[in-house]
Amino acid sequence: MIRRVAWFVFVGCAAAAVHLVMVKLLVSQLAWPPLVANVGGWLLAFCVSFAGHWHLTFPRSGAPLVRAATRFFAISATGFSINEAMYAVLLRVLGDEWYLVVLFFVLLAVAVITYLLSSRWAFRGTGTL
């Protein structure tokens, strides 16, 4: 359990870093609005996150790849919906100049839910749907 949580944190930090860097690049280099750039950051981070969790966090779960990917995508998309809503509200209150700081805290807030759903549903080796 401790090892799984450690890998989850490691993979999550790597995915969050990719997410943040992608958003930074899209905003600073392409002048995308932060909320739009957040979508691009999430899509790239999803790939990093799933690959990392499949190979490192839950390598011997017994879950079929397609089922795990589909479930993890559902979890990630739900988390991203929460992320984007929180991000929009906080950007409106604090302003776009705080977009990276706000995104960092939003990503942390969604991480716990993602771990619980991933470990208990997406990468679960037995059971149905």
N, C-alpha and C positions, 0 to 999 in steps of 0.2 A: 504493500500500500504506500509506504513512504517513497519507494523508488518510483512508483507510478506518478505520484504527486510531483516529485522532483522533475521527472521527464515532462509532465504536463506543463509545469512552470517554465522549464527551459524552452520547450517548443512554443508555448504561448508568448514568451518574451521575444523569441525570434520572429514569430508572425507579427507581433505588435510592432517590432522595430521595422519590419518590412512595410507594414501598413503606414506607420508614421513617416518613413522616408519617402514612400510613394506619394503620400498626400503633400508633403513638403515640396517635392519636385513638381507635381502637377500644379500646385498653387504658385510657386515661385517662378517656374520656367515656362509654364503654358497659360498662366493667369486664369486657371480654373477657379471657380468659387469653392470654398472649403467643403460645402455639403456635396457638391458634385465630385470633387476629388476624393472624398471619403468613399465613394462607391468603387472607384478604381483601386484605392488602397485595400479595401476589403476583398475584392476579387483576387488580387495577387496574394494577399495574406491568407486567404482561404486555401489556396494551393499549397503554400508552405505549411500551414497548420495541419491539413489533412495528411500530407505526406509524412510529416514529423510524428503525428499521433499514430498513424498506421504502422510505421516502422519502429518507433521508439517508446511511446507511451503505452500502447495496447498491442504489442507485436504478437502475442500468443492468445489473443482473445477468442479465436475460433470463428469470428464473424466473417461471412463472405465479403469480399472487397466491394462489390457493387452495392450490396445492402448497407454496409458501413458507410460508404461514400454518400449514398442517398440520404441516409439518416443524418449523417454529420452535416451535409449541406442544409437539410431542414433546420437543424439546430443552429447552424451558423447564420442562415438567412433570418431566422427569428431573432437571434442575438443582434444581427446587424440592423434589423428594424428597430429594436429597442435603442441600439447605439445611435442610429440616425435621428430618431425622435429626441433623445436626450441631447445630442449634439446640436440640433437645430434650436432647441429651447435655450441651451446655455450660450450658444453663439449670439442669439438675439439679445440675451441679457448682458453678456460681457463684451460682445463685439468681436468681429472677425480677426482682429489683431491677436487675439488669444487662441486662435484655432488649434495650434499644436498642444498647448497646455491642456485645453479643454478636451481634446481628443484623447490625450494620454489618460486622463481620469475616467473618461467614458469607457475606454477599453478595459481598464481595471475593473470597473463596476460590472461589466458583462462577463468577465472571465470566470467568475465563480459559477454562474449559472451554466455556462458552456461545459465546465468540467463535470458538474453533476449530471447533466443530461448525456454527455458523451460516455461517461463511465457506466451509467445505468441503462443506457438505451442504444446509442449508436454503435458502440464497439462490443456490445454484449454478445457473447457467443451462442447462447441458447435462447429458446423462446421464439415466439412468433412476432410478426409486425413489430 
